[in-house]
Amino acid sequence: MSSSTTSQDDKNAALTTMVYVVDDDESMREAVSMLLRSVGLAVATFGTAQEFLAYDMPDVPSCLILDVRLKGQSGLAVQEQIAESQLGLPIVFMTAHGDIAMTVKAMKAGATDFLAKPFRDQDMLDAVTHALARDEERREVSRVVGDLRRCYDSLTAREREVMAFVAAGLMNKQIAGEMNLSEITVKIHRGQAMRKMGARSLADFVLKAEALGVKPPQSNATVAARGTRA
């Protein structure tokens, strides 16, 4: 069991954010937890990475404060596990034994901050504020892409093909030639696809296709279109 977990008040409250602290030093866990709670943040603390990874995390903007040197497993190894699990959780590292190489490795792997112990309270609060804002932004992007994906799933196969050609920069006449359709039929498919995708303009339609990673079909016309844009 961890020496400190989310308080009953935290559990009963409608959480808007959550901060996790993983450190095998109980006094450090308590100190960081008290600091964060003093500014109204909900906190869950853990003595081991295994306890944290097994925790049922609420679906709210969150961040992890992680000690680099843990018993049995390094914080950098935990960072790799989190990346592999695609949690997307921003990490603030803290350590009393850091070095430049370790800091660089952690930051390259996506850490938002790397604080040396002892750190100033304000530095930790600033790091957590930045990490939570980053997670909120990530979640918003994920929600937008999720909405786009649901709209895209509602398109017919023809409409998806037209969308891909439009994203590649082809004109209606060129698309008609590629798909062996009349130009008016292409216009109808494009209009229906734009409506289903909620696109306000052709440019918006293309941006949505790019956000979804829609790949244009390979053809002489698409190759020529990309060459022209380049």
C-alpha positions as CSV (number, residue, x, y, z in Angstrom):
1,M,0.0,0.0,0.0
2,S,1.1,3.6,-0.6
3,S,1.8,5.7,2.5
4,S,-0.6,8.4,1.3
5,T,-3.4,8.2,-1.2
6,T,-6.2,10.5,-2.4
7,S,-8.1,11.9,0.6
8,Q,-11.8,11.2,1.1
9,D,-12.5,14.8,0.3
10,D,-10.7,14.4,-3.0
11,K,-12.7,11.2,-3.8
12,N,-16.0,12.9,-3.0
13,A,-15.3,16.1,-4.9
14,A,-15.9,16.6,-8.6
15,L,-12.3,16.4,-9.6
16,T,-11.1,18.9,-12.3
17,T,-7.4,18.0,-12.1
18,M,-5.2,15.4,-10.4
19,V,-1.5,15.3,-9.5
20,Y,0.3,12.0,-8.9
21,V,3.5,11.9,-6.8
22,V,5.8,8.8,-6.9
23,D,8.7,8.9,-4.5
24,D,10.1,6.1,-2.2
25,D,10.9,8.8,0.4
26,E,7.8,9.1,2.5
27,S,8.8,12.5,3.9
28,M,9.2,13.9,0.4
29,R,5.9,12.5,-0.7
30,E,4.2,14.1,2.3
31,A,6.0,17.5,1.8
32,V,5.0,17.7,-1.9
33,S,1.5,16.5,-1.2
34,M,1.0,19.2,1.4
35,L,2.4,21.9,-0.9
36,L,0.0,21.0,-3.7
37,R,-3.0,20.6,-1.5
38,S,-2.3,24.0,0.0
39,V,-3.2,25.5,-3.4
40,G,-6.3,23.4,-3.8
41,L,-5.0,20.6,-6.0
42,A,-6.1,17.0,-5.6
43,V,-3.2,14.6,-5.0
44,A,-2.5,10.9,-4.9
45,T,0.9,9.7,-3.7
46,F,2.7,6.4,-4.1
47,G,5.8,4.8,-2.8
48,T,6.5,2.7,-5.9
49,A,5.9,2.9,-9.6
50,Q,4.0,-0.3,-9.6
51,E,1.4,1.1,-7.2
52,F,1.0,4.1,-9.4
53,L,0.6,2.2,-12.6
54,A,-2.0,0.0,-11.0
55,Y,-4.1,3.0,-9.9
56,D,-7.5,3.6,-11.5
57,M,-6.9,7.2,-12.7
58,P,-9.8,9.5,-13.1
59,D,-10.4,11.0,-16.6
60,V,-9.3,14.5,-15.8
61,P,-6.2,16.7,-16.7
62,S,-3.3,15.2,-14.7
63,C,0.4,15.2,-14.3
64,L,3.0,13.0,-12.6
65,I,5.7,14.2,-10.2
66,L,8.3,11.4,-10.4
67,D,11.5,10.8,-8.5
68,V,14.3,9.7,-10.9
69,R,15.8,7.2,-8.5
70,L,13.3,4.7,-7.2
71,K,13.9,1.4,-5.4
72,G,13.9,-1.4,-7.9
73,Q,13.2,0.8,-11.0
74,S,14.4,4.1,-12.2
75,G,12.1,7.0,-13.0
76,L,13.4,7.0,-16.5
77,A,12.2,3.4,-17.0
78,V,8.8,4.4,-15.6
79,Q,8.7,7.2,-18.2
80,E,9.3,4.7,-20.9
81,Q,6.4,2.5,-19.6
82,I,4.1,5.5,-19.6
83,A,5.1,6.4,-23.1
84,E,4.5,2.8,-24.3
85,S,1.0,2.7,-22.6
86,Q,0.1,5.9,-24.5
87,L,-1.2,7.6,-21.4
88,G,0.2,10.9,-22.6
89,L,0.8,11.9,-19.0
90,P,3.1,15.0,-18.5
91,I,6.0,14.2,-16.1
92,V,7.8,16.5,-13.8
93,F,11.0,14.8,-12.6
94,M,12.6,15.6,-9.3
95,T,16.0,14.2,-8.0
96,A,18.8,14.8,-5.6
97,H,21.2,13.0,-7.9
98,G,20.6,14.4,-11.3
99,D,23.2,15.1,-14.0
100,I,23.1,16.9,-17.3
101,A,22.9,13.6,-19.4
102,M,20.0,12.3,-17.3
103,T,18.2,15.7,-17.6
104,V,18.6,15.7,-21.4
105,K,17.4,12.2,-21.7
106,A,14.3,12.9,-19.7
107,M,13.4,16.1,-21.5
108,K,14.0,14.5,-24.9
109,A,11.5,11.8,-23.9
110,G,8.9,14.4,-23.2
111,A,9.3,15.4,-19.5
112,T,8.0,18.9,-18.9
113,D,10.4,19.8,-16.1
114,F,13.4,18.5,-14.2
115,L,13.8,19.8,-10.6
116,A,16.8,19.3,-8.4
117,K,16.2,18.6,-4.7
118,P,15.9,20.7,-2.7
119,F,13.7,22.9,-4.9
120,R,11.8,26.1,-4.2
121,D,8.0,25.6,-3.6
122,Q,7.2,28.1,-6.3
123,D,9.3,26.2,-8.8
124,M,7.3,23.0,-8.1
125,L,4.0,24.9,-8.3
126,D,5.0,26.5,-11.6
127,A,6.1,23.1,-13.0
128,V,2.8,21.5,-12.0
129,T,0.8,24.4,-13.4
130,H,2.6,24.1,-16.8
131,A,2.2,20.3,-16.9
132,L,-1.5,20.4,-16.1
133,A,-2.1,23.0,-18.8
134,R,-0.2,20.8,-21.3
135,D,-2.3,17.8,-20.4
136,E,-5.5,19.9,-20.8
137,E,-4.3,21.0,-24.3
138,R,-3.5,17.4,-25.2
139,R,-6.9,16.3,-24.1
140,E,-8.6,19.0,-26.1
141,V,-6.7,18.0,-29.2
142,S,-7.7,14.4,-28.6
143,R,-11.4,15.4,-28.2
144,V,-11.3,17.4,-31.5
145,V,-9.7,14.5,-33.4
146,G,-12.1,12.1,-31.9
147,D,-15.1,14.2,-33.1
148,L,-13.5,14.4,-36.5
149,R,-13.0,10.7,-36.6
150,R,-16.6,10.1,-35.8
151,C,-17.6,12.4,-38.6
152,Y,-15.2,10.7,-41.0
153,D,-16.6,7.3,-40.1
154,S,-20.0,8.6,-41.3
155,L,-18.7,9.2,-44.8
156,T,-19.4,6.7,-47.6
157,A,-16.4,5.1,-49.4
158,R,-16.9,7.4,-52.3
159,E,-17.0,10.5,-50.1
160,R,-13.8,9.4,-48.4
161,E,-12.1,8.9,-51.7
162,V,-13.2,12.4,-52.9
163,M,-12.0,13.9,-49.6
164,A,-8.6,12.3,-50.1
165,F,-8.3,13.7,-53.6
166,V,-9.4,17.1,-52.5
167,A,-6.8,17.0,-49.7
168,A,-4.2,16.2,-52.4
169,G,-5.0,19.4,-54.2
170,L,-7.0,18.0,-57.2
171,M,-9.7,20.0,-58.8
172,N,-13.2,18.5,-59.4
173,K,-12.4,17.8,-63.1
174,Q,-9.3,15.9,-62.1
175,I,-11.1,13.9,-59.4
176,A,-13.8,13.0,-61.9
177,G,-11.1,11.6,-64.2
178,E,-9.4,9.6,-61.5
179,M,-12.7,8.1,-60.2
180,N,-14.3,7.7,-63.6
181,L,-17.3,9.8,-62.6
182,S,-19.0,12.9,-64.0
183,E,-17.9,16.2,-62.6
184,I,-21.3,17.0,-61.2
185,T,-21.3,13.6,-59.3
186,V,-17.9,14.6,-57.8
187,K,-19.4,17.9,-56.7
188,I,-22.3,16.2,-55.0
189,H,-20.0,13.8,-53.1
190,R,-17.7,16.6,-52.1
191,G,-20.6,18.7,-50.8
192,Q,-22.0,15.8,-48.8
193,A,-18.6,15.0,-47.4
194,M,-18.1,18.7,-46.4
195,R,-21.5,18.8,-44.7
196,K,-20.9,15.6,-42.8
197,M,-17.5,16.8,-41.7
198,G,-18.8,20.2,-40.6
199,A,-16.4,22.0,-42.9
200,R,-17.1,25.7,-43.3
201,S,-15.0,26.0,-46.4
202,L,-12.8,24.0,-48.8
203,A,-9.7,25.1,-46.8
204,D,-11.3,23.9,-43.6
205,F,-12.2,20.6,-45.3
206,V,-8.6,20.1,-46.3
207,L,-7.4,21.0,-42.7
208,K,-9.7,18.4,-41.3
209,A,-8.4,15.8,-43.7
210,E,-4.8,16.6,-42.7
211,A,-5.7,16.4,-39.0
212,L,-7.0,12.9,-39.6
213,G,-4.0,11.9,-41.6
214,V,-6.1,11.1,-44.7
215,K,-3.7,9.9,-47.3
216,P,-4.4,10.8,-50.9
217,P,-4.5,7.9,-53.4
218,Q,-1.4,7.5,-55.5
219,S,-2.0,8.6,-59.1
220,N,-0.4,10.7,-61.7
221,A,-2.7,13.6,-60.9
222,T,-2.0,13.5,-57.1
223,V,1.8,13.4,-57.8
224,A,1.5,16.3,-60.1
225,A,-0.6,18.3,-57.6
226,R,1.9,17.7,-54.8
227,G,4.7,18.8,-57.2
228,T,2.9,22.0,-58.0
229,R,2.3,22.8,-54.4
230,A,5.9,22.1,-53.5
